[in-house]
Amino acid sequence: MDFPTEPDIIDTDIAVIGTGGAGLMCVLHAHAADPGLSIALVSKGAVGRSGCTRMVQGGYNAVLDPSDSIEAHFRDTLDGGKYLNDQELAWTLVNDAPRVIHELETRVGCFFDRGPDGRIHQKAFAGQSYDRTVHRGDLTGIEIMGRLRDQMFRVGPRELEDVRALDLVRDENGELAGLTALDWRTGRAMLIRARVVVVATGGAATMWKIAAPAREKTGDGVAMCYRAGLPLRDMEMLQFHPTGLLAGSSRLTGAVLEEGLRGAGARLLNADGERYMSRYDAGRMERSTRDVVARASYTEIMSGRGTESGGVRIDISHLGAEEVERRFPGMVARTRQVGQDLATGPVEVSPTAHFHMGGVMIDRDCRTELAGLLVAGEDAGGTHGANRLGGNGVAESTVYGARSGDQVVHEAAGRPLREPDPAEVAESIRGAYAPLLRDSGPLPFALTTELKELMWERCGVVRDREGLLAARTGLERLAERVALVRAPHPPAANYTWQEALDLGNQVTVARLVVESALAREESRGAHYRADFPERRDDSWLRYIVARSGTDGAELSTRPVEPTRLAPAPEVTTP
Ligand SMILES: Cc1cc2nc3c(=O)[nH]c(=O)nc-3n(C[C@H](O)[C@H](O)[C@H](O)COP(=O)(O)OP(=O)(O)OC[C@H]3O[C@@H](n4cnc5c(N)ncnc54)[C@H](O)[C@@H]3O)c2cc1C
């Protein structure tokens, strides 16, 4: 097969990469601000039906009740994030969230559950001082994404579905000029010339053995920005959700049983039937934050108090089967699919890789260091600090998606379409086609399994220097083999080839996670070092910045700026 030198060319004012909550809110706002702008929506999966926003079960945090307050939501977010947060980003999140909920109801057409008094019902979520989680049963993401998807028919962006973005490209003066992409149905390369690019590919938490996110999220956006020289922050901060379903080799292993369960009184039990959270956070028990609960479960499992299949159990059957079915229909159905039943008895669960707090550095208008490039949603870092509160993720994607849409109009003003440097375009496309052009080399699937096991065992819920050094060496060796990976022909709808491209980005992101985890010699939020078990505010109220250097990643640290709230000490209960 020949290397395709002539990509299909598309010109657009705005290219939005990703069609989760952030991508679609961006389109909605950009169109509202200037209906004359042409928008291309680049989506690796189905538009509006790929990514994790659609998977949101629990709900959306927003201050709606007069007896709640923005300040309380902000404090909860910082307490949860262990004060590593970019306070301006967190403040913007909590301030905009009520407005965006209102917009989702009145403009986008979402229906959220309401109480008998007619007001939006808000439920309890872990780590929060007030019941402020807006929801639609336990299928909130489907409601939001279904309605946002409908809005796209009205707005009419150019939808490039099943098209994966490859690389950002610049012109010969170093100015952003667009991106390269691949239509993976046809196997054809594309060059999308754009005045403004918005990256919203939803981050990456899929390179751990047990993982919750949608499979198309393989760190593409973060890796793309890293290759383009942009600074990333908090890459070591990977949240493990405490309750991922354990279902053997089923694809449902890792799927989240959401936080609302613990909020509603679910109990976590070890194999001896003991409610073990009393040993880890006697005050909050199962309603403690995710990092504490995930570590507690992991410790029980590793201490030999786990179930035979390496998990613990969650039980909410004391509420009665009818009540559990009414309140958590999605989760009941999911457990029944794998031969268990949440409504009538305990279900086996394990910590599961869930959300990446780290990502590209942005300001409150989603701007990055590169003019014309905006980043929104889970691809961005800083809002959640060392740990994300349940309910703040979909808030982030829609709040910052909306803000990026407002901002693109300003970015586009005065930015002409630029001619991408042909050498950069050719290099990106050549790199993508390389696995197809090789006659020999490993296939990607076994390497993906190896990556996931390595990250689970050496850079998982509990880390230490020895394990992280082993992860570093393992990843170095893996990267050498990934560079030689091969995919058989043909290029059209070729899953082996797509797996090879996913793997390349996953290894890039995994290496940044491991390097940052090695550098942070303390425990904070989701990052727990068994060899440095204490949070050390004296030396580590700093965030780690990683960027691409001449010889791999270059790491530096910067002090957290407490622009609004002084860091409070760790809350511990006996
Ligand atoms: C199981 C689960 C349950 C959750 N529940 C909650 C909850 O109850 N409350 C909460 O606040 N948060 C929750 N979250 C987190 C929340 O889903 C995320 O924070 C949020 O949805 C991220 O939105 P996003 O728009 O950034 O990305 P996503 O919605 O994940 O969208 C990513 C998009 O990028 C596309 N894409 C990826 N790579 C490429 C590429 N190379 N080229 C083109 N397109 C690409 C994908 O196809 C997809 O369209 C949950 C997450 C999971 C996994």
PDBQT file of the ligand as one rigid body, heavy atoms in Angstrom, charges set to zero:
ROOT
HETATM    1  C1  LIG A 601     -19.504   5.637  34.091  1.00  0.00    +0.000 C 
HETATM    2  C2  LIG A 601     -19.333   7.090  34.369  1.00  0.00    +0.000 A 
HETATM    3  C3  LIG A 601     -20.256   7.733  35.145  1.00  0.00    +0.000 A 
HETATM    4  C4  LIG A 601     -20.108   9.091  35.416  1.00  0.00    +0.000 A 
HETATM    5  N1  LIG A 601     -21.031   9.705  36.198  1.00  0.00    +0.000 NA
HETATM    6  C5  LIG A 601     -20.896  11.017  36.477  1.00  0.00    +0.000 A 
HETATM    7  C6  LIG A 601     -21.865  11.697  37.282  1.00  0.00    +0.000 A 
HETATM    8  O1  LIG A 601     -22.836  11.105  37.761  1.00  0.00    +0.000 OA
HETATM    9  N2  LIG A 601     -21.696  13.018  37.493  1.00  0.00    +0.000 N 
HETATM   10  C7  LIG A 601     -20.641  13.710  36.974  1.00  0.00    +0.000 A 
HETATM   11  O2  LIG A 601     -20.543  14.912  37.196  1.00  0.00    +0.000 OA
HETATM   12  N3  LIG A 601     -19.716  13.100  36.196  1.00  0.00    +0.000 NA
HETATM   13  C8  LIG A 601     -19.808  11.783  35.942  1.00  0.00    +0.000 A 
HETATM   14  N4  LIG A 601     -18.876  11.162  35.158  1.00  0.00    +0.000 N 
HETATM   15  C9  LIG A 601     -17.795  11.981  34.560  1.00  0.00    +0.000 C 
HETATM   16  C10 LIG A 601     -18.331  12.673  33.321  1.00  0.00    +0.000 C 
HETATM   17  O3  LIG A 601     -18.890  11.715  32.481  1.00  0.00    +0.000 OA
HETATM   18  C11 LIG A 601     -17.211  13.410  32.584  1.00  0.00    +0.000 C 
HETATM   19  O4  LIG A 601     -16.628  14.309  33.478  1.00  0.00    +0.000 OA
HETATM   20  C12 LIG A 601     -17.729  14.219  31.401  1.00  0.00    +0.000 C 
HETATM   21  O5  LIG A 601     -18.782  13.553  30.761  1.00  0.00    +0.000 OA
HETATM   22  C13 LIG A 601     -16.650  14.498  30.381  1.00  0.00    +0.000 C 
HETATM   23  O6  LIG A 601     -17.242  15.209  29.315  1.00  0.00    +0.000 OA
HETATM   24  P1  LIG A 601     -16.402  15.616  28.031  1.00  0.00    +0.000 P 
HETATM   25  O7  LIG A 601     -17.348  16.371  27.162  1.00  0.00    +0.000 OA
HETATM   26  O8  LIG A 601     -15.147  16.236  28.439  1.00  0.00    +0.000 OA
HETATM   27  O9  LIG A 601     -16.030  14.225  27.332  1.00  0.00    +0.000 OA
HETATM   28  P2  LIG A 601     -16.929  13.009  26.842  1.00  0.00    +0.000 P 
HETATM   29  O10 LIG A 601     -18.377  13.200  27.138  1.00  0.00    +0.000 OA
HETATM   30  O11 LIG A 601     -16.309  11.786  27.357  1.00  0.00    +0.000 OA
HETATM   31  O12 LIG A 601     -16.786  13.052  25.254  1.00  0.00    +0.000 OA
HETATM   32  C14 LIG A 601     -15.581  12.769  24.598  1.00  0.00    +0.000 C 
HETATM   33  C15 LIG A 601     -15.809  12.825  23.104  1.00  0.00    +0.000 C 
HETATM   34  O13 LIG A 601     -14.562  12.869  22.433  1.00  0.00    +0.000 OA
HETATM   35  C16 LIG A 601     -14.603  11.999  21.319  1.00  0.00    +0.000 C 
HETATM   36  N5  LIG A 601     -13.206  11.671  20.977  1.00  0.00    +0.000 N 
HETATM   37  C17 LIG A 601     -12.281  11.013  21.711  1.00  0.00    +0.000 A 
HETATM   38  N6  LIG A 601     -11.112  10.963  21.039  1.00  0.00    +0.000 NA
HETATM   39  C18 LIG A 601     -11.313  11.603  19.872  1.00  0.00    +0.000 A 
HETATM   40  C19 LIG A 601     -10.499  11.874  18.734  1.00  0.00    +0.000 A 
HETATM   41  N7  LIG A 601      -9.230  11.484  18.660  1.00  0.00    +0.000 N 
HETATM   42  N8  LIG A 601     -11.043  12.534  17.693  1.00  0.00    +0.000 NA
HETATM   43  C20 LIG A 601     -12.343  12.923  17.697  1.00  0.00    +0.000 A 
HETATM   44  N9  LIG A 601     -13.149  12.697  18.744  1.00  0.00    +0.000 NA
HETATM   45  C21 LIG A 601     -12.646  12.053  19.829  1.00  0.00    +0.000 A 
HETATM   46  C22 LIG A 601     -15.475  10.853  21.760  1.00  0.00    +0.000 C 
HETATM   47  O14 LIG A 601     -15.984  10.127  20.647  1.00  0.00    +0.000 OA
HETATM   48  C23 LIG A 601     -16.559  11.638  22.515  1.00  0.00    +0.000 C 
HETATM   49  O15 LIG A 601     -17.510  12.117  21.589  1.00  0.00    +0.000 OA
HETATM   50  C24 LIG A 601     -19.005   9.805  34.890  1.00  0.00    +0.000 A 
HETATM   51  C25 LIG A 601     -18.065   9.128  34.114  1.00  0.00    +0.000 A 
HETATM   52  C26 LIG A 601     -18.220   7.777  33.856  1.00  0.00    +0.000 A 
HETATM   53  C27 LIG A 601     -17.188   7.082  33.052  1.00  0.00    +0.000 C 
ENDROOT
TORSDOF 0
